[in-house]
Amino acid sequence: MHQVKCPHCGSPLDDDGSLVGQEVVCPKCTGIFCVSEPGSPGGAGSEGSTQPAGGPATDRPAAPAASFSEPAPETVPTSKPAGGGPEPPPVYEPDPLPKIDTEAAPHPATTPGGERAQEQEEQEPRDRRTLIWGLLGVVIFLAALIGAVLGGRFVRDRMTGDAEGEKTVERWIDQLAHGHDEAARREAAEALLAEGPEAMIQALDATTDAPDDANTVSISPAAVRAIAGLGPPVVDTLAEALGSEALDVRVAAAHILSTMGPDSKDAVKALAKAAGDDNRRVRWYSIDALGHAGPESAPAVDALIPLLENEDRFTRRRAVEALEQIGPAAKAAVPALTKLRSEVPDRSIRQAADAALHVINLEAIAAESMRGASDEVKKLVKGLETGEEHEAVSAAKALGHMGRDASEAAPVLAQALRSKKKWVRESAAEALGEMGRAARPYIPALEKAAADEEKEVREAATKALKKIRPR
């Protein structure tokens, strides 16, 4: 057993002869060296030859081991050993750990006087200016783009104003027919009215379908309510629509006017002409409109009289009812109604003519009836006809309390159902209800009162009808 010294750090290693000629790694410094045979040049306790850490040099002869008495070389020898022997392999020291210099000198580029620092100082303002000009260019571009878009829209709107108006009308028409609630449909009707007669006529045509045979008519009830709800402002437009060549427009206009009651009075002249229309639907709705306007339709009586002889029984019946609703102002129709009552086979028309004559002649009938009335009844009737509202209401109630004993006053009470004073109409209906059978000729007048705009009048007329109608 002998020892071998590491040529790098001088640490001894035990060798029993098995390491001779082998490369070993020093356990202390991890240096690699080759172990020489004992007694070889350099002494028996050979330190062994070293080689680079990358591995053995297979093409070189093994270097003689260094003597134990000599310190381990620290550098690679520069001269050949004496005696001309082979050059020993170089000895490499292990790389020491790098030393960190905490006070390293500044890079030349960052020194105040360095050229690189000066270039950087000059470059920074240039970069900043370039960025600013770039951003400014983007802003100018966006502003120009927005201006071009807005300008294009303005020009387009000016050039296509009419087309846009048509689109607006179509949109309002769609909302009128299919609006989700009454408010939306009313808004559409108002917008169409503001657009002018042509827009409203277009709406009537779009929301109505009336075949030429007049058997069926399809018209939007929601549109009818919305347009009729506009009141008097729309009447002139509807009157103009009655003269349209389009059947749908005429049918729609006449139907809407028939739902407007006295509000349609400004269209009486146009309705009187439309009452002679070739299409029966237009005729029917126009006649109904004249009747619902009541006494306001007096100028149309002359146009209604010829219709009492129309071949269409529904036209005749409607004309009779319209004359009845016009009332005493339709006296010119009495001869024609009298003839109709006695000659027409249709019982329903005869009964309607009789009721109409009773209403039209109501003043004469009332005067004739009052000839046989008592002084008390005459006094109450005078208060009903000429007194203030409070006096008239008291007189009607007193006649009602008398019941059948005041039956001579029934025609006068029927006339009072047309009073402009709400409470007079209500008290007159109540009084007729107390007269029983004597008030039966005035059932048509009470039926009309049952549709009065005032709730109290409607309720009083309905109760009266229940009392006097035959069971």
Buried (B, 14 or more C-beta within 10 A) or exposed (E): EEBBBBBBBBBBBEBEEEBBEEBBEBEEBEBBBBBBEBEEEBBBBBBBBBBEEEEBBEEEEBBBBBBBEEEBBEEEEEEEBEEEEEEBBEBBBEEEEEEEEEEEEEEEEEEEEBEEBEEEEEEEEEEEEEEEEEEEEEEEEEEEEEEEEEEEEEEEEEEEEEEEEEEBBBEBBBBBBBBEEEEBBBBBBBBBBEBEBEBBBBBBBBBBBBEEEBEEBEBBEBBBBBBBBBEEEBBEBBBBBBEBEBBBBBBBBBBBBBBBBEBBBBBBEBBBBBBBBEBBBBBBBBBBBBBBBBBBBBBBBEBBBEBBEBEEEEBBBBBBBBBBBBBBBBBBBBEBBBEBBEEBEEEEBBEBBBBBBBBBBBBEBBEEBBEEBEEEBBEBBBBBBEBEBEBBBBBBBBBBEBBEBBBBBBBBBBBBBBBEBBBBBBBBBBBBBBBBEBBBBBBBBBBBBBEBEEEBBBBBBBBBBEBBEEE
